[in-house]
Structure formats: structure tokens, C-alpha cells
Amino acid sequence: MASRADQMAASLSLANFSQATELKKRLWFTLWVLVVFRFLSFVPLPGVDPTVLAQLYAQTQGGILDIFNTFSGGSLERMSLIALGIMPYITASIVVQMASSLSPKLAALKKEGEAGRKKLNQYTRYGTVGLTAVQGYFIAVGLEGYGAQSGLQAVVEPGMLFRLTAVISLIGGTMFLMWLGEQVTSRGVGNGASLIITAGIVAQLPVTISNLFESGRTGAISGMLILGTIVIGLGLVYVICFMEQAQRRVLIQYPKRQTRQGIMQADRSHLPLKINMANVIPPIFASSLLLLPLTITQFSGNNVNGESLWGEMVLTINQYLSHGTPLYMGLYGVLVIFFCFFYTAVVFNPEETADNLKRNGGFIPGIRPGKNTEMYLDYVLTRITVVGAIYLTLVCLIPEYMIAKAGIPFYLGGTSLLIVVNVTVDTVTQIQSHLIAHQYRDLITKAKLKGRTR
């Protein structure tokens, strides 16, 4: 306990921070990368009229575009060079990760160490280029017909040249963001891709808070509702911080081994199983799938009158799948729970873990190695995933309910809150690790100097 307290004191010492030259360089590098990201979000895509685009975007809010616009820091709304953000890279990474758990060939690559990891990263980059090209082409085609029913033209000169230019520009922007994220991961602090997404979300936070208090000043929202929103938001942040660090530690015991002194000693360790092993993947997938039909109907049915069969279907979908409706909330919760179990089953394999324990001579006290260990791990994982799924569902549905009833902006939803809090906690943890490493490095240096003087 004393050593742990010393570590915490060292990590929070301002004197240690001021002396940690390497950490300060990493922080400055991370800050400059985020500045470059924000600058690129205001560089427009060639051939697009920003004024007309802003008018048209206001007519199609509430769909899946809001999710990607939030994660890209408003770049999609302005149709900048990084309009797709880093989401194609995140999607490709998730697909490759799932495929490596389902495909024997990719699973073999995963076990090859550094060489296999580089090969999987190469597949991820290829997938990023492919996804960006497909999405960029559809965005270019959609922009050419965007607002035709309203008599507005978002593209100055439609045609194949514009499509080709848009696709190349979007691929270049996404790949540059991917490169920036990798540079932050290796030379900065925290996970680069996650920090870029977090920066895009946080960039809109001041405007959101300003609009919230302005609504309270004009009387559109009551003061008690604003206070309740702040209290609930802080409560959700506390719950997320607690649950994201919660673990179920399974005791692992190894057989007695003879030490140099001839004493037979048994080793013990723990297998940590996170309560929320799926992280923020379930809310992202659930939101994307649920809002996809709403976005399609909004793009194609802005001026429908309900007289035709298609118009009636569009109006029905928009009515029942809008934010805050019982059908939307119910489907959202079900999809979050489903993806919690699905993604947890993909990222954690009880059979492989049981085989590794048996191979290394480890066992769970009271559980026979092999099949019984696999069944026990699957049983424990199922139970804690139930808790994690309930936690994620509540964190996602409470902000959605507030959005529908109080008019809170959409990008303050549960998914955004989860991402911001998770990335912040992870970044702070890495900063503390750098400070502790710096302190121990200084202690070792001082010990060597004292040894030389003697």
C-alpha cells in the first residue's frame, strides 16, 4: 500500500512534471497534431459551395450524418478535406480485428508476433483506402444531387472530374489523419486515433454549453432543467470512470517451483476481466445501424407529401424512428446489448485462454484445467458482460431521453460522452506512467552516482 501511495504522489507532483523533459515534448507534439487536425477541418473540398451546403445540411440533421459529423469535429458539415475523419480507419481496424478472431489464416498471423502485427496493420491500411474511396464516391454523387428538389446546387460543376477530385481529396485527408494518429501513438501521449476523435467532439463543447445557457436565459429551457442536466452529466462521468476501470480478477495459481535456496514456492497471479470489455464499439455500431434508414429517407424524401406509397413509408419511418420515440429507444437498447455480447465473444476466446493456462501449468483453484476451465471462464464472462451491457445501455439511453425531452444537442449523447471520458482517463494514466518512469529513472541515476563516489 505504501509503494502504491508513493507512486500516486509522484505522479501528481508538479515538480516531477516540470523536470520531465521527454514528457513535455510528447505533450507539445500531441497538442500541435491536434491543432493541425482542427486547421484541416476548415479547409473546404474543391468544387463545393459552403453556403449552399450549410443550408442543405440543416435540413437533414438527426441521421447518421450527425454521428460522423461529431466524430470529425464538424468537418462533414463543412465538407472539408477530412470530412470522413478517421472513422474509415477505425472501421477497418474493427473489421480486421474481428476477422483475425474468425479467420484461421488471420489468427495465425496474429500469433506471429511483430511480423504478423505489421501484416495486419497493412491490411488495415488497405481497408481504410478502400472504405474511404467507396464512401467518398457516394458522397460526391450525393453532393451532386443534394438539394435538387429544393432548387439548390451544392456542387459548382458536377461531373466525373468533381467525383474523381473529391475521392482523391478525401482519401488523402483520411490517410493523413491516420498517419497523424500513428505519430501521436508513437511520439506523443495517448492513442492517436482516439485523441483525434475526442478533439472533434470537445471542439463543439463550448458552443453547446453556450447554446444551453442561452436557452436558459431566453426561457426556452428552465434553470432547474439546466442544473439537472449538469448534475446528471457529472454523475454519468463518475459512473463511466468507475465502470471502465472495474474488473473481475480471476485467481490463477501455478505449481510449486524450487527456488535457488531450495524452497518450494507456488506462484499466484490474476486474470483481469473488464466489466465492459467491448468498450465504445456497441453504441457506435447500434447508432449507425439504427440511424441508417432515417438518413436514407431524409436524403430521398425531403419534399414528400405522403400521397404516394413511398412518401407514406418515408413519413412513417421518420415518425417512429425519430429521437426519443419508444421504438427508437427500445431498438437502441437491444442493439447495444447485442453488440456487447457479440464483440466480447470476438475479442476474448475462453478456449484459447484455457489452453494457454494449461500449457504454462496454470490453473484456477477448484477448477480442473482444460474444458472445465473454459466453461468456467465463459460462465464468468457471461455474467460480467450482463452487467457491462446494462451499464452501457443506461449510459446511452439517459442522454438520448434528455435529448428528446429537453432539446439537448445530439452530439452530447452517450456515445460521445463514453469516448471523451475513456480517452481522457487513458491519456491521464499514460501521463502518470511517464511521470513514474521519470522518477525511477532519476532514482537509478542518483544511485549510480552515489556508488561511483564511494
C-alpha positions in Angstrom: 0.0 0.0 0.0 2.9 2.4 0.8 4.5 1.9 -2.5 1.2 2.5 -4.3 0.7 5.7 -2.4 4.2 6.8 -3.3 3.5 6.2 -6.9 0.4 8.3 -6.8 2.1 11.1 -5.0 4.9 11.0 -7.6 2.5 11.0 -10.5 0.7 14.1 -9.1 3.9 16.1 -8.2 4.2 19.3 -10.2 7.9 19.3 -9.5 8.3 16.0 -11.3 6.2 17.2 -14.2 8.4 20.3 -14.6 11.5 18.2 -14.7 10.1 15.5 -17.1 11.6 17.0 -20.3 10.6 14.0 -22.5 7.0 14.0 -21.3 6.7 17.8 -22.1 8.0 17.2 -25.6 5.4 14.4 -26.1 2.6 16.7 -24.8 3.7 19.6 -27.1 3.8 17.2 -30.1 0.3 15.9 -29.3 -1.0 19.4 -29.0 0.4 20.6 -32.3 -1.0 17.5 -34.1 -4.5 18.4 -32.7 -4.0 22.0 -33.9 -3.2 20.7 -37.4 -6.3 18.5 -37.2 -8.6 21.4 -36.4 -7.0 23.6 -39.1 -7.7 20.9 -41.7 -11.3 20.7 -40.7 -11.8 24.2 -42.1 -10.1 23.5 -45.5 -13.1 23.0 -48.0 -13.4 20.3 -50.5 -12.7 21.6 -54.1 -15.8 22.3 -56.1 -18.3 22.6 -53.2 -20.3 25.8 -52.3 -20.1 26.1 -48.5 -23.0 28.4 -48.2 -25.5 26.2 -50.0 -24.1 23.2 -48.2 -24.8 24.7 -44.8 -28.4 25.4 -45.8 -28.9 21.8 -47.0 -27.2 20.2 -44.1 -29.6 22.0 -41.7 -32.5 20.1 -43.5 -31.1 16.6 -42.9 -30.0 16.7 -39.3 -30.8 13.9 -37.0 -29.5 11.0 -39.0 -26.3 9.1 -39.2 -24.6 12.2 -40.6 -24.7 13.7 -37.1 -22.6 10.9 -35.8 -19.9 11.2 -38.4 -20.0 15.0 -38.2 -19.4 14.8 -34.4 -16.5 12.4 -34.7 -14.9 14.5 -37.5 -15.2 17.8 -35.5 -17.8 19.4 -37.8 -15.7 18.6 -40.9 -18.6 16.8 -42.6 -20.9 19.7 -42.1 -18.4 22.0 -43.8 -17.4 19.2 -46.3 -13.7 19.7 -45.7 -10.8 17.6 -46.8 -11.2 15.4 -43.7 -15.0 15.2 -44.0 -14.8 11.4 -43.3 -12.5 12.0 -40.4 -10.6 8.9 -39.1 -13.7 6.8 -38.9 -12.8 4.7 -42.0 -9.6 3.7 -40.3 -11.5 2.8 -37.1 -14.0 0.8 -39.0 -11.2 -1.1 -40.9 -9.4 -1.8 -37.7 -12.5 -3.2 -36.1 -13.2 -5.4 -39.2 -9.6 -6.7 -39.3 -9.8 -7.4 -35.5 -13.0 -9.3 -35.9 -11.7 -11.2 -39.0 -8.5 -12.2 -37.1 -10.7 -13.8 -34.5 -12.9 -15.6 -37.0 -10.4 -16.5 -39.8 -7.8 -19.2 -39.1 -5.4 -17.6 -41.6 -5.5 -14.2 -40.0 -5.5 -15.7 -36.5 -2.2 -17.4 -37.4 -0.8 -14.1 -38.5 -1.8 -12.6 -35.2 0.3 -15.2 -33.3 3.4 -14.5 -35.3 4.4 -11.5 -33.2 5.7 -8.3 -34.6 5.8 -9.6 -38.2 2.2 -10.7 -38.0 1.1 -7.4 -36.4 2.8 -5.4 -39.3 0.9 -7.6 -41.8 -2.4 -7.0 -40.1 -1.7 -3.2 -40.0 -1.0 -3.3 -43.7 -4.4 -5.0 -44.3 -6.0 -2.3 -42.1 -4.5 0.5 -44.3 -5.7 -1.2 -47.5 -9.1 -1.5 -45.9 -9.0 2.2 -45.0 -8.2 3.3 -48.5 -11.0 1.0 -49.9 -13.6 2.2 -47.4 -12.7 5.9 -48.0 -12.8 5.5 -51.7 -16.3 3.9 -51.6 -17.7 6.4 -49.1 -16.0 9.3 -50.9 -17.6 8.4 -54.3 -21.0 8.1 -52.8 -20.6 11.4 -51.0 -19.5 13.0 -54.3 -22.5 11.6 -56.1 -24.8 12.5 -53.3 -23.5 16.1 -53.3 -24.3 16.5 -57.0 -27.9 15.6 -56.4 -28.1 17.1 -52.9 -30.8 19.8 -52.8 -32.1 19.2 -56.3 -35.7 19.2 -55.0 -35.1 22.5 -53.2 -33.6 24.2 -56.2 -30.2 24.5 -54.6 -26.9 23.2 -56.1 -24.1 22.3 -53.6 -21.6 21.4 -56.3 -20.4 24.2 -58.6 -19.5 22.0 -61.6 -20.9 18.4 -61.3 -19.3 15.7 -63.3 -16.8 12.9 -63.3 -13.9 15.4 -62.7 -15.5 16.6 -59.5 -16.1 13.0 -58.3 -12.5 12.0 -59.0 -11.2 15.1 -57.3 -13.4 14.6 -54.3 -12.4 10.9 -53.9 -8.7 11.7 -54.1 -9.0 14.6 -51.7 -11.0 12.6 -49.1 -8.6 9.6 -49.4 -5.6 12.0 -48.9 -7.3 13.6 -45.9 -8.2 10.4 -44.2 -4.8 8.8 -44.8 -3.1 11.9 -43.4 -5.2 11.8 -40.3 -4.3 8.1 -39.9 -0.6 9.0 -40.2 -1.1 11.7 -37.6 -2.7 9.3 -35.3 0.1 6.8 -35.6 2.6 9.6 -34.9 0.8 10.6 -31.8 0.7 7.0 -30.6 4.5 6.5 -31.1 5.8 10.0 -30.3 3.1 11.7 -28.3 0.8 10.8 -25.4 -2.3 8.5 -25.6 -3.9 6.7 -28.5 -3.7 9.0 -31.6 -6.8 7.9 -33.4 -8.9 8.2 -30.2 -7.5 11.6 -29.4 -8.4 12.9 -32.8 -12.0 11.7 -32.4 -12.1 13.2 -28.9 -10.7 16.5 -30.1 -13.5 16.7 -32.7 -16.2 16.1 -30.0 -14.7 18.5 -27.5 -14.2 21.2 -30.1 -18.0 21.6 -30.3 -18.5 21.5 -26.5 -18.1 25.3 -25.9 -20.7 26.1 -28.5 -23.0 23.5 -26.9 -22.7 24.9 -23.4 -23.1 28.4 -24.7 -26.3 27.5 -26.5 -27.6 25.7 -23.4 -27.2 28.7 -21.2 -28.5 31.0 -23.9 -31.7 28.8 -24.0 -31.9 29.2 -20.2 -31.6 33.0 -20.5 -34.3 33.3 -23.1 -36.6 31.0 -21.1 -36.7 28.1 -23.7 -35.2 25.8 -21.0 -35.8 26.3 -17.3 -32.9 26.9 -14.9 -33.7 23.7 -12.9 -33.5 21.7 -16.1 -30.1 23.1 -16.9 -28.9 22.3 -13.3 -30.3 18.8 -13.6 -28.6 18.3 -16.9 -25.2 19.3 -15.4 -25.7 17.1 -12.3 -26.7 14.1 -14.5 -23.8 14.7 -16.8 -21.3 14.8 -13.9 -22.9 11.7 -12.5 -22.6 9.8 -15.8 -18.9 10.8 -16.0 -18.3 9.4 -12.5 -20.2 6.1 -13.4 -18.2 5.8 -16.6 -14.9 6.3 -14.8 -15.8 3.7 -12.2 -17.2 1.1 -14.6 -14.4 1.4 -17.2 -11.8 0.5 -14.6 -13.9 -2.2 -12.9 -12.5 -5.7 -13.3 -13.3 -9.3 -12.3 -10.0 -10.7 -11.2 -9.8 -14.5 -11.6 -7.2 -16.1 -9.4 -4.6 -18.1 -11.3 -2.2 -20.5 -9.4 0.9 -22.1 -10.7 2.5 -25.3 -9.4 5.3 -25.1 -6.8 8.7 -24.5 -8.2 12.1 -24.9 -6.5 14.0 -21.6 -5.9 17.7 -21.1 -5.6 17.5 -21.5 -1.9 15.8 -24.9 -2.4 12.4 -23.7 -1.1 9.3 -24.9 -2.9 7.2 -21.9 -3.7 3.9 -21.6 -5.5 3.2 -18.6 -7.7 -0.1 -16.7 -7.9 -1.4 -14.2 -10.3 -4.7 -12.8 -11.5 -6.5 -12.8 -14.9 -8.3 -9.4 -15.1 -11.6 -9.4 -17.0 -13.0 -6.0 -17.7 -16.7 -5.4 -16.9 -17.0 -3.5 -20.2 -14.7 -5.5 -22.5 -16.5 -4.1 -25.6 -15.6 -0.5 -24.8 -17.5 2.0 -27.0 -18.0 -0.3 -30.0 -21.6 -1.3 -29.2 -23.0 2.3 -29.0 -21.2 3.2 -32.3 -22.5 0.2 -34.2 -26.0 0.5 -32.7 -26.3 4.2 -33.6 -25.0 3.6 -37.1 -27.4 0.8 -37.9 -30.4 2.4 -36.3 -30.0 5.8 -37.9 -29.1 4.5 -41.4 -32.7 4.1 -42.6 -33.6 7.5 -41.1 -30.8 9.2 -43.0 -31.8 7.4 -46.3 -35.3 8.6 -46.0 -34.2 12.2 -45.2 -31.9 12.3 -48.2 -34.5 11.0 -50.6 -37.8 12.3 -49.1 -37.4 15.9 -48.1 -40.4 17.1 -50.1 -42.7 14.0 -49.9 -46.4 14.7 -49.2 -47.5 11.3 -48.1 -49.8 10.7 -51.0 -47.7 8.0 -52.7 -46.7 4.7 -51.1 -43.0 5.8 -50.9 -44.0 9.1 -49.3 -46.2 7.4 -46.7 -43.3 5.0 -45.9 -40.9 7.9 -45.5 -43.2 9.7 -43.2 -43.8 6.6 -41.1 -40.1 5.8 -40.7 -39.3 9.4 -39.7 -42.2 9.4 -37.2 -41.4 6.1 -35.4 -37.5 6.2 -35.6 -37.0 9.8 -34.5 -35.0 10.6 -31.3 -36.9 9.9 -28.1 -39.7 7.7 -29.5 -40.3 4.4 -27.7 -39.4 2.3 -30.8 -36.1 4.1 -31.2 -35.2 3.8 -27.5 -36.1 0.1 -27.4 -34.2 -0.8 -30.6 -31.2 1.2 -29.5 -31.1 -0.6 -26.1 -31.5 -4.0 -27.8 -28.7 -3.3 -30.3 -26.3 -2.1 -27.7 -26.9 -5.3 -25.6 -26.5 -7.5 -28.7 -23.2 -5.9 -29.8 -21.9 -6.0 -26.2 -22.1 -9.8 -26.2 -21.1 -10.2 -29.9 -17.9 -8.1 -29.6 -16.9 -9.5 -26.3 -17.2 -13.0 -27.8 -14.9 -11.8 -30.6 -12.2 -10.2 -28.6 -12.0 -12.8 -25.8 -11.7 -16.5 -26.5 -12.1 -18.7 -23.4 -10.9 -21.8 -25.2 -7.6 -20.2 -26.2 -7.1 -18.7 -22.7 -7.7 -22.1 -21.1 -5.3 -23.7 -23.4 -2.6 -21.1 -22.7 -3.1 -21.6 -18.9 -2.8 -25.4 -19.3 0.3 -25.1 -21.4 2.0 -22.9 -18.9 1.0 -25.0 -15.9 -1.5 -22.5 -14.5 -4.9 -23.4 -13.2 -7.9 -21.9 -11.4 -8.2 -23.2 -7.8 -11.0 -25.7 -7.6 -11.4 -25.9 -11.4 -9.8 -28.7 -13.5 -7.6 -27.5 -16.4 -8.8 -27.7 -20.0 -12.5 -27.9 -20.8 -13.7 -27.1 -17.2 -11.6 -24.0 -17.1 -13.0 -22.9 -20.5 -16.6 -23.4 -19.2 -15.8 -21.5 -16.0 -14.3 -18.6 -17.9 -17.2 -18.5 -20.3 -19.6 -18.5 -17.3 -17.8 -15.6 -15.5 -17.5 -13.7 -18.8 -21.2 -14.0 -19.5 -22.2 -12.8 -16.0 -19.9 -9.7 -16.1 -21.0 -8.9 -19.7 -24.6 -8.7 -18.5 -23.5 -6.0 -16.0 -21.5 -4.3 -18.7 -24.4 -4.4 -21.2 -26.8 -2.9 -18.6 -24.3 -0.1 -17.8 -23.7 0.8 -21.5 -27.4 0.7 -22.2 -28.2 3.1 -19.3 -25.4 5.5 -20.2 -26.6 5.6 -23.8 -30.3 5.9 -23.2 -30.3 8.5 -20.4 -28.7 11.2 -22.7 -31.0 10.2 -25.5 -34.0 10.7 -23.3 -32.7 14.1 -22.2 -32.1 15.0 -25.9 -35.7 14.2 -26.8 -37.3 15.8 -23.8 -35.1 18.8 -23.1 -33.7 19.6 -26.6 -30.1 18.9 -25.6 -27.8 18.9 -28.7 -27.4 15.4 -30.3 -23.6 15.4 -30.1 -23.8 15.3 -26.3 -25.1 11.8 -26.4 -23.9 8.7 -24.5 -21.6 7.6 -27.3 -19.7 10.9 -27.3 -19.5 11.0 -23.5 -18.1 7.5 -23.4 -15.4 8.3 -25.9 -14.4 11.5 -24.3 -14.2 10.0 -20.7 -12.5 6.8 -21.8 -9.8 8.7 -23.9 -9.3 11.2 -21.1 -8.8 8.5 -18.4 -6.4 6.6 -20.7 -4.4 9.7 -21.5 -4.1 10.7 -17.8 -3.0 7.1 -17.0 -0.2 7.3 -19.6 0.9 10.7 -18.3 1.1 9.2 -14.8 3.1 6.3 -16.2 5.6 8.6 -17.8 6.0 10.6 -14.6 6.6 7.4 -12.5 9.1 6.1 -15.1 10.9 9.5 -15.0 11.1 9.4 -11.2 12.5 5.9 -11.1 15.0 6.8 -13.8 16.2 9.7 -11.6 16.5 7.4 -8.6 18.6 4.9 -10.6 20.8 7.7 -11.9 21.3 9.1 -8.4 22.1 5.6 -7.0 24.7 5.1 -9.7 26.3 8.4 -8.9 26.5 7.6 -5.2 28.0 4.3 -6.0 30.8 5.9 -8.0 31.6 8.5 -5.3 32.0 5.7 -2.8 
